[in-house]
């Protein structure tokens, strides 16, 4: 747990200029959960629709089928997504472009849900550099994402990473309130202990490969993931049955994100 506490403390130090988020932790079991993404990379893009479950239940969310899912942008591009199973709806010809605003409209189980997200311009992800520190005889490895924040204030970033071929993603969010217009100095802290109960929690050691994705995200998605980190207590990915402030209306949980995506990997030395 030491590394988790350090990550959370680091996150809130660098986000200290953000407004405090009030979280409503009521049981939202049975609500629609929407997870939608559009990126600047070639599609297809996916929207997943499921039902939330109570805190006391396993995180296995029932799929919502038979929904009408329409994706459009402010240039007139529009497409109705096709259902492909497991609650997922897929685009066929839709193209994500930076600078555009995207609208998601869903008709499901007699209700309509709408969300908007604007895709920021690309901030170049130039690479990763490795560092480490030792505390209590244990070595913790860090990765520094190399990028230069633009001069204009208001850039928001989401970093997620996986270790080797593990399926678990860990994520962190950065804002430029502290480091505006400068070369990034904020590291990603990698896991430094094994969890016997969760084999996907793997202590990073030399020889491990770390796969990192950098996303430029809009303010609403930054707020959503900041709140999700508060709720979950760590960087583990996944939609909780709590309700961080979603950008989807009509009581839906989840998010709709139009963001840029760049990926790098590094082998720990």
C-alpha positions in Angstrom: 0.0 0.0 0.0 3.0 2.4 0.5 3.3 3.0 -3.2 -0.5 3.6 -3.6 -0.5 6.2 -0.8 2.5 8.0 -2.4 0.9 8.1 -5.8 -2.3 9.6 -4.4 -0.4 12.2 -2.4 1.6 13.1 -5.5 -1.5 13.4 -7.6 -3.2 15.9 -5.2 0.0 17.9 -4.8 0.2 18.5 -8.5 -3.6 19.1 -8.8 -3.8 21.4 -5.8 -5.1 24.3 -7.8 -8.2 22.3 -9.0 -11.5 22.8 -7.3 -12.4 20.2 -4.7 -14.8 17.6 -6.0 -17.8 16.5 -3.9 -18.6 12.9 -4.5 -22.0 11.3 -4.1 -21.4 7.7 -3.0 -25.0 6.6 -3.1 -25.7 3.0 -4.3 -26.4 3.4 -8.0 -27.0 -0.2 -8.8 -29.1 -0.7 -11.9 -28.1 2.5 -13.6 -26.9 2.7 -17.1 -23.1 2.9 -17.4 -21.6 4.3 -20.6 -18.0 4.1 -21.6 -17.2 5.8 -24.9 -14.0 6.9 -26.6 -13.1 8.7 -29.8 -9.4 9.3 -30.6 -7.2 10.8 -33.3 -6.1 7.3 -34.2 -7.8 5.3 -36.9 -11.0 3.6 -35.8 -13.1 1.7 -35.1 -14.2 3.4 -31.9 -16.3 1.7 -29.3 -19.1 2.7 -26.9 -19.9 0.1 -24.2 -23.2 0.2 -22.3 -23.8 -1.9 -19.2 -25.7 -1.8 -15.9 -24.0 -0.8 -12.6 -24.0 -3.1 -9.6 -24.0 -2.5 -5.9 -20.7 -2.1 -3.9 -21.3 -5.5 -2.3 -21.5 -7.3 -5.6 -18.7 -8.5 -7.9 -17.7 -6.0 -10.7 -19.5 -7.9 -13.4 -21.7 -5.5 -15.2 -24.7 -6.8 -17.3 -24.6 -5.8 -20.9 -27.3 -3.5 -22.4 -28.3 -4.7 -25.9 -30.7 -3.2 -28.4 -29.7 0.4 -27.8 -29.5 3.0 -30.6 -26.1 4.7 -30.4 -25.3 7.7 -32.7 -22.0 9.5 -32.8 -21.5 12.8 -34.6 -19.2 15.9 -34.7 -19.6 19.6 -35.3 -18.6 19.2 -39.0 -21.7 17.1 -39.9 -20.1 13.7 -39.7 -22.5 11.2 -38.2 -22.8 7.4 -37.8 -25.1 4.9 -36.1 -22.9 2.3 -34.3 -23.4 -1.5 -34.7 -23.7 -3.9 -31.8 -20.9 -6.4 -31.6 -21.5 -8.1 -28.3 -20.6 -7.7 -24.6 -22.4 -4.4 -24.4 -20.1 -2.9 -27.1 -21.2 -0.8 -30.1 -18.7 -0.1 -32.9 -18.1 2.5 -35.6 -17.4 1.5 -39.2 -16.4 4.7 -41.0 -16.2 7.4 -38.4 -13.0 9.5 -38.2 -11.6 11.3 -35.1 -9.9 14.6 -35.7 -8.3 17.0 -33.2 -10.1 20.3 -32.6 -13.6 18.9 -33.2 -16.4 18.6 -30.7 -18.2 15.2 -30.6 -21.7 14.3 -29.5 -22.9 10.9 -28.4 -26.6 10.2 -28.3 -27.9 6.9 -26.9 -31.5 5.6 -26.8 -31.6 2.7 -24.3 -34.4 1.1 -22.3 -36.8 3.9 -22.9 -34.4 6.8 -22.0 -32.2 9.1 -24.0 -28.6 10.0 -22.9 -26.4 12.7 -24.5 -22.8 13.7 -24.0 -20.3 16.0 -25.6 -16.5 16.0 -25.6 -14.0 18.2 -27.4 -10.7 16.6 -28.6 -7.7 18.8 -27.7 -4.8 19.3 -30.1 -1.9 16.8 -29.9 0.9 17.5 -27.4 3.9 15.5 -28.6 4.8 12.5 -26.4 8.6 12.6 -27.0 9.6 9.6 -24.8 10.1 8.0 -21.4 13.1 8.3 -19.0 13.6 5.9 -16.1 14.6 6.8 -12.5 14.3 5.1 -9.1 14.5 5.8 -5.4 15.1 3.5 -2.4 13.1 3.7 0.8 13.2 1.1 3.6 15.5 -1.1 1.6 12.9 -1.3 -1.3 13.5 0.2 -4.8 10.7 1.9 -6.5 11.0 2.7 -10.2 9.6 5.8 -11.8 9.0 6.9 -15.4 9.1 10.5 -16.6 6.9 11.1 -19.6 8.8 13.5 -21.8 6.6 16.3 -23.3 6.4 20.1 -23.3 3.2 21.6 -22.1 1.9 24.4 -24.5 2.0 28.0 -23.4 -1.8 28.3 -23.2 -3.2 27.4 -19.7 -5.8 24.6 -19.4 -4.1 21.5 -20.8 -5.1 18.2 -19.1 -3.5 14.8 -19.5 -4.3 11.2 -18.7 -1.6 8.6 -18.5 -2.3 4.9 -18.3 0.2 2.1 -18.2 0.4 -1.7 -18.1 3.2 -4.0 -17.0 4.4 -6.7 -19.4 1.3 -8.6 -20.7 -0.8 -7.9 -17.6 -4.4 -6.7 -18.4 -4.6 -4.3 -15.4 -4.2 -0.7 -16.3 -3.0 2.0 -13.9 -3.7 5.6 -14.6 -2.8 9.1 -13.4 -4.0 12.5 -14.4 -2.0 15.7 -14.8 -3.0 19.3 -15.1 -0.8 22.2 -16.2 -1.8 24.5 -13.3 1.7 24.0 -11.8 3.9 23.3 -14.8 2.3 25.4 -17.5 4.3 25.9 -20.7 7.3 23.9 -19.4 8.9 20.5 -19.9 7.1 18.0 -17.8 8.8 17.1 -14.4 6.1 14.8 -13.0 6.9 11.1 -12.9 4.7 8.0 -13.0 5.3 5.8 -10.0 5.4 2.1 -10.9 4.1 -0.7 -8.6 6.7 -1.6 -5.9 5.1 -4.6 -4.2 3.3 -7.9 -5.2 -0.3 -8.6 -4.0 -0.8 -12.3 -3.2 -4.6 -11.8 -3.6 -4.3 -10.1 -7.0 -1.7 -11.6 -9.4 -2.2 -8.5 -11.7 -0.5 -6.4 -9.0 3.1 -7.0 -9.9 6.2 -5.5 -8.4 8.2 -3.9 -11.2 11.7 -5.2 -11.5 14.5 -4.9 -14.1 13.5 -6.6 -17.4 9.8 -5.7 -17.1 8.3 -3.8 -20.1 6.1 -0.9 -19.3 3.5 0.2 -22.0 2.4 3.8 -21.5 -0.4 5.7 -23.3 -0.6 9.5 -23.1 -4.0 11.1 -23.7 -4.7 14.8 -24.1 -8.2 15.1 -22.5 -10.8 17.9 -22.0 -11.6 19.4 -18.6 -14.7 17.3 -18.0 -12.8 14.0 -18.5 -10.0 15.3 -16.2 -12.6 16.0 -13.5 -14.1 12.5 -14.0 -10.9 10.6 -13.6 -9.7 12.8 -10.7 -12.9 11.8 -8.9 -12.6 8.2 -9.9 -9.1 8.1 -8.3 -10.6 9.5 -5.1 -13.3 6.9 -5.0 -11.1 3.9 -5.9 -8.3 4.9 -3.6 -5.7 3.9 -6.3 -5.0 4.1 -10.0 -6.9 0.9 -10.9 -9.0 1.4 -14.0 -12.7 0.6 -14.3 -16.1 2.1 -13.7 -17.3 2.0 -10.1 -20.9 1.9 -9.1 -20.4 5.3 -7.4 -21.0 8.3 -9.5 -18.0 10.6 -10.2 -19.2 13.7 -12.1 -20.1 12.3 -15.6 -20.3 14.4 -18.8 -23.3 12.2 -19.7 -26.8 13.5 -18.9 -30.0 12.0 -17.6 -28.4 10.1 -14.7 -26.0 7.9 -16.6 -22.8 6.8 -15.0 -19.5 6.7 -16.9 -17.9 9.0 -19.4 -17.6 10.0 -23.1 -14.1 11.1 -24.0 -12.7 12.5 -27.3 -9.0 12.6 -26.8 -5.6 12.2 -28.5 -3.6 9.0 -28.0 0.1 8.3 -28.2 1.9 5.2 -27.0 5.4 4.4 -25.9 7.1 1.5 -24.2 10.3 1.0 -22.2 12.2 -1.9 -20.6 13.2 -1.3 -17.0 17.0 -1.5 -16.6 
